[in-house]
Amino acid sequence: MKYSNRIIMIFFAITALAAFSGCGGGSGGGQSAGVTVPSTPSATTSTYQLSEDSYGLQNATFMSATNSNGSFVMRAAIADSMTDPSFTSVFRIDVVQPQLISGTGTYVVGTANSPVVILFPNGHTSFLLNTVSGSITFTSFGVHTSDVVAGNFQVMVEDQNFNDDPRPTYPVSGNFSFVVNTSGALVPTPVPVPASAAGSYDAKCASCHALGGYDTTSTENSPDLALHGGNIPDHFTAGVPGHNGITLTTQEIHDLKILLNAN
């Protein structure tokens, strides 16, 4: 499969993002994609579910929550374990000032003085998406091993891949429940990019376009669609002929957004 090499290339070690403002690499999944992770040693499970994803984030396969030496990080990632050399964060929550979190409550994100930072690496080695506004609500919060940190978030992310003024923005929201100092594989384990996406691209896009490392047949007349998944809704409405008379289903739009944004 052509995109597999590209997916391997965008994997990065867990430490690759640790230098970003003291924060490392950090949810993933398509719209309304809920998953559950077994947690050890706690009997409580960790969960992650997106209720809105207009950008097209990759699906995660692994969750972890670590709190050590003043660094409190919760991640949904593409990985098999915490020591996986190809550990690739899709979404993460960094609690940079836990002393300012007074149990349950709502906190602003996207500002310089927020005690919480929400990041969307989306499987890439740089932060292509910047959280510019929004909020996070904790319905449960604790910093010790086996404590549950749970709640929801509603944010607006800005696509740094574009030089437009203003850059495109996309709403992303979801729910989460992490068990501190535990990790585990998501059950059932999703694939990082939906398997059907490549077929949809090959049949309906490849004749006129290129796509990063998946389809390198780029020419002057074949624009590269890599990282342009968020723009698909501008050209297509499910079940209605759109760009070049092509009709896409709701599932094809969802899957293609993830494939394009993974490259």
C-alpha positions as CSV (number, residue, x, y, z in Angstrom):
1,M,0.0,0.0,0.0
2,K,1.5,3.3,-1.1
3,Y,0.8,5.3,2.0
4,S,2.3,2.9,4.4
5,N,5.8,4.2,3.8
6,R,4.6,7.7,4.5
7,I,2.9,6.7,7.7
8,I,6.2,5.1,8.9
9,M,8.1,8.2,8.0
10,I,5.9,10.5,10.1
11,F,6.2,8.3,13.2
12,F,8.6,9.9,15.7
13,A,10.0,8.9,19.1
14,I,8.2,10.0,22.2
15,T,11.0,12.3,23.1
16,A,11.0,14.2,19.8
17,L,8.4,16.7,21.0
18,A,9.6,16.9,24.6
19,A,11.5,20.1,23.8
20,F,8.4,22.0,22.7
21,S,7.9,24.5,25.5
22,G,8.7,21.7,27.9
23,C,6.0,19.6,26.4
24,G,6.3,16.4,24.3
25,G,4.3,14.8,21.5
26,G,0.2,14.6,22.3
27,S,-6.3,12.7,20.3
28,G,-7.1,11.2,17.6
29,G,-9.9,9.4,15.7
30,G,-12.6,10.4,13.3
31,Q,-15.9,11.9,14.2
32,S,-17.7,10.3,17.1
33,A,-15.0,7.6,17.3
34,G,-15.1,6.4,20.9
35,V,-12.6,3.9,22.2
36,T,-11.7,2.3,25.6
37,V,-8.3,1.4,26.9
38,P,-7.5,-1.1,29.7
39,S,-5.6,0.5,32.5
40,T,-2.9,-0.9,34.8
41,P,-2.7,-1.0,37.7
42,S,-6.1,0.8,38.2
43,A,-9.3,-1.0,37.5
44,T,-10.6,2.2,36.1
45,T,-10.4,2.5,32.3
46,S,-9.2,5.4,30.2
47,T,-11.4,6.6,27.4
48,Y,-11.2,9.2,24.5
49,Q,-14.0,10.2,22.2
50,L,-14.2,13.0,19.6
51,S,-17.7,14.5,19.2
52,E,-16.6,17.0,16.5
53,D,-13.6,16.8,14.2
54,S,-13.9,19.0,11.1
55,Y,-10.2,18.7,10.3
56,G,-9.7,15.0,10.1
57,L,-7.4,13.8,12.8
58,Q,-5.8,10.4,12.6
59,N,-7.0,7.5,14.7
60,A,-5.0,6.7,17.8
61,T,-4.1,3.2,18.9
62,F,-2.7,3.9,22.4
63,M,-3.4,6.1,25.5
64,S,-1.1,7.2,28.4
65,A,-1.1,9.6,31.3
66,T,2.2,10.4,33.0
67,N,2.9,12.7,35.9
68,S,6.5,13.0,37.0
69,N,8.9,15.7,38.0
70,G,6.3,18.4,37.5
71,S,5.4,17.3,34.0
72,F,1.8,16.1,33.6
73,V,1.0,14.9,30.1
74,M,-2.0,12.9,28.8
75,R,-1.7,11.5,25.3
76,A,-3.6,9.6,22.6
77,A,-1.1,8.2,20.2
78,I,-0.2,5.8,17.4
79,A,2.0,3.3,19.3
80,D,2.2,-0.2,20.7
81,S,3.7,0.8,24.1
82,M,5.3,3.7,25.9
83,T,8.7,2.5,24.7
84,D,7.7,2.1,21.1
85,P,10.4,3.9,19.1
86,S,7.7,5.0,16.6
87,F,5.5,6.5,19.3
88,T,3.5,9.2,17.5
89,S,1.2,11.5,19.3
90,V,-2.1,12.5,17.7
91,F,-3.6,14.5,20.5
92,R,-2.3,15.6,24.0
93,I,-3.3,17.5,27.0
94,D,-0.4,19.2,29.0
95,V,-1.2,20.4,32.5
96,V,1.5,23.0,32.8
97,Q,0.4,24.5,36.0
98,P,-1.5,21.8,38.0
99,Q,-1.4,23.9,41.1
100,L,-3.9,26.2,39.4
101,I,-6.4,23.4,38.8
102,S,-8.8,23.4,41.8
103,G,-10.6,20.1,41.1
104,T,-13.6,20.4,38.8
105,G,-14.2,23.5,36.7
106,T,-13.7,25.1,33.3
107,Y,-10.5,26.7,32.1
108,V,-9.6,28.7,29.0
109,V,-7.1,27.3,26.6
110,G,-5.2,28.9,23.8
111,T,-3.9,31.8,25.9
112,A,-0.4,32.5,27.2
113,N,-1.4,32.1,30.9
114,S,-3.7,29.0,30.6
115,P,-2.7,26.3,33.1
116,V,-3.6,23.7,30.4
117,V,-2.3,23.3,26.9
118,I,-4.1,21.2,24.2
119,L,-2.0,20.1,21.3
120,F,-2.7,18.3,18.0
121,P,0.5,16.9,16.4
122,N,-1.7,14.6,14.4
123,G,1.1,12.1,13.8
124,H,3.6,14.7,12.4
125,T,6.9,15.8,13.7
126,S,5.8,19.5,14.0
127,F,2.7,21.2,15.3
128,L,0.8,21.9,12.2
129,L,-2.3,22.7,14.2
130,N,-2.3,25.5,16.8
131,T,-5.1,25.7,19.4
132,V,-6.1,29.4,19.2
133,S,-9.1,29.4,21.5
134,G,-11.5,27.3,23.5
135,S,-12.0,25.7,26.9
136,I,-11.5,22.5,28.8
137,T,-13.8,21.3,31.6
138,F,-12.6,18.9,34.3
139,T,-15.3,16.8,35.9
140,S,-12.6,14.9,37.8
141,F,-9.0,15.9,38.5
142,G,-6.1,14.4,40.5
143,V,-2.4,14.3,40.2
144,H,-1.5,11.0,42.0
145,T,-1.2,7.5,40.5
146,S,-4.6,5.9,39.7
147,D,-6.4,9.3,40.1
148,V,-8.9,9.9,37.3
149,V,-8.6,13.0,35.2
150,A,-11.8,13.3,33.2
151,G,-13.8,16.0,31.3
152,N,-14.4,17.5,27.9
153,F,-13.0,20.2,25.6
154,Q,-14.2,22.5,22.8
155,V,-11.4,24.2,20.9
156,M,-10.7,26.0,17.6
157,V,-7.5,24.9,15.9
158,E,-5.7,26.9,13.3
159,D,-3.9,25.2,10.3
160,Q,-0.3,26.3,10.3
161,N,0.2,24.6,6.9
162,F,-1.3,27.6,5.2
163,N,0.0,31.1,4.8
164,D,-3.5,32.6,4.3
165,D,-4.6,35.5,6.3
166,P,-6.5,34.5,8.2
167,R,-5.5,30.8,8.2
168,P,-8.2,28.1,8.1
169,T,-9.6,27.2,11.5
170,Y,-11.5,24.0,12.5
171,P,-13.6,23.2,15.6
172,V,-12.6,20.1,17.5
173,S,-14.3,18.8,20.6
174,G,-14.4,15.7,22.6
175,N,-14.5,13.8,25.9
176,F,-11.7,12.1,27.8
177,S,-10.9,10.1,30.9
178,F,-7.3,9.3,31.8
179,V,-6.0,7.3,34.7
180,V,-2.8,8.9,36.0
181,N,0.5,7.0,35.5
182,T,-1.2,4.2,33.4
183,S,-1.1,3.3,29.7
184,G,-2.5,0.8,27.3
185,A,-3.7,-0.1,23.9
186,L,-7.0,1.1,22.6
187,V,-9.6,-1.6,22.4
188,P,-10.6,-2.4,19.7
189,T,-7.4,-1.2,18.0
190,P,-8.2,1.1,15.1
191,V,-6.0,1.7,12.1
192,P,-4.3,5.1,12.0
193,V,-5.7,5.7,8.5
194,P,-9.0,4.1,7.4
195,A,-8.2,1.3,5.0
196,S,-10.9,2.4,2.6
197,A,-9.4,5.9,2.2
198,A,-6.7,4.8,-0.3
199,G,-9.3,3.2,-2.6
200,S,-11.4,6.3,-2.6
201,Y,-8.4,8.5,-3.4
202,D,-7.2,6.1,-6.2
203,A,-10.6,6.0,-7.8
204,K,-11.7,9.6,-7.5
205,C,-8.7,11.8,-6.9
206,A,-5.5,10.3,-8.3
207,S,-6.1,11.1,-11.9
208,C,-5.7,14.8,-11.2
209,H,-3.8,15.0,-8.0
210,A,-0.7,13.9,-6.1
211,L,-0.6,13.1,-2.3
212,G,2.6,13.4,-0.4
213,G,4.5,10.2,0.0
214,Y,1.5,8.1,-0.9
215,D,1.1,9.4,-4.5
216,T,4.2,11.2,-5.8
217,T,3.0,11.7,-9.4
218,S,3.0,15.5,-8.8
219,T,3.1,17.7,-11.9
220,E,2.2,21.3,-12.6
221,N,-1.3,20.2,-13.4
222,S,-1.7,17.7,-10.5
223,P,-1.8,19.7,-7.2
224,D,-0.6,17.9,-4.1
225,L,-3.4,17.3,-1.6
226,A,-1.2,16.5,1.3
227,L,-2.4,18.2,4.5
228,H,-5.4,19.6,2.7
229,G,-8.0,17.3,4.2
230,G,-9.6,20.0,6.2
231,N,-10.6,21.7,2.9
232,I,-12.6,18.8,1.5
233,P,-15.9,20.1,2.9
234,D,-15.3,23.3,0.9
235,H,-15.6,21.3,-2.3
236,F,-17.9,18.4,-1.4
237,T,-21.2,17.8,0.2
238,A,-22.1,14.2,0.9
239,G,-24.2,12.6,-1.8
240,V,-24.1,15.7,-4.1
241,P,-21.9,16.1,-7.1
242,G,-19.0,18.5,-6.2
243,H,-15.5,19.3,-7.5
244,N,-15.2,18.0,-11.1
245,G,-18.6,16.4,-10.8
246,I,-17.4,13.8,-8.3
247,T,-19.8,12.5,-5.6
248,L,-18.5,11.4,-2.2
249,T,-20.4,9.7,0.6
250,T,-20.2,10.9,4.2
251,Q,-17.8,8.0,5.0
252,E,-15.6,8.8,2.0
253,I,-15.3,12.5,3.1
254,H,-14.4,11.4,6.6
255,D,-11.8,8.9,5.5
256,L,-10.2,11.1,2.8
257,K,-9.8,13.9,5.3
258,I,-7.7,11.6,7.5
259,L,-5.7,10.2,4.6
260,L,-4.9,13.7,3.2
261,N,-3.9,15.1,6.6
262,A,-1.7,12.1,7.5
263,N,0.5,12.8,4.5
